[in-house]
């Protein structure tokens, strides 16, 4: 069953929040962030400013899933994670 864009945003915020709070994550989470961001960017109901944020989140997830030290990657993006959480709200 497909979920609507509001539910996708909620799931995306939940995963990013966990990264921000726990300062850790998994490759599977990065892959899920990537899929959610890609799907939301393709959705016409999402305004262009949010699509720009989603593009940054997509890049974050791609880099994260390919890094050898995901915790360090998350730490390096601490400020961006906080900003993205505000923009997704």
Residue pairs with C-beta under 8 A, 6 or more apart in sequence:
3 11
5 40
5 43
5 45
5 46
8 36
8 39
8 40
9 40
9 88
11 32
11 36
12 33
12 36
12 37
12 40
12 57
12 88
13 85
13 88
13 89
15 25
15 29
15 32
15 33
15 36
16 33
16 57
16 81
16 84
16 85
16 88
17 85
18 25
18 29
19 25
19 29
19 74
19 81
20 74
20 78
20 81
20 82
20 85
23 71
23 74
23 75
23 78
24 70
24 71
24 74
25 64
25 70
25 71
25 74
26 70
27 64
27 65
27 70
30 61
30 62
30 64
30 65
30 70
31 61
31 65
33 57
33 58
33 60
33 61
33 64
34 58
34 61
34 62
34 65
37 54
37 55
37 57
37 58
37 61
38 58
40 46
40 50
40 51
40 54
41 51
41 54
41 55
41 58
46 54
49 87
50 87
50 88
53 84
53 87
53 88
56 80
56 84
57 84
60 77
60 80
63 73
64 70
64 73
64 74
67 73
74 81
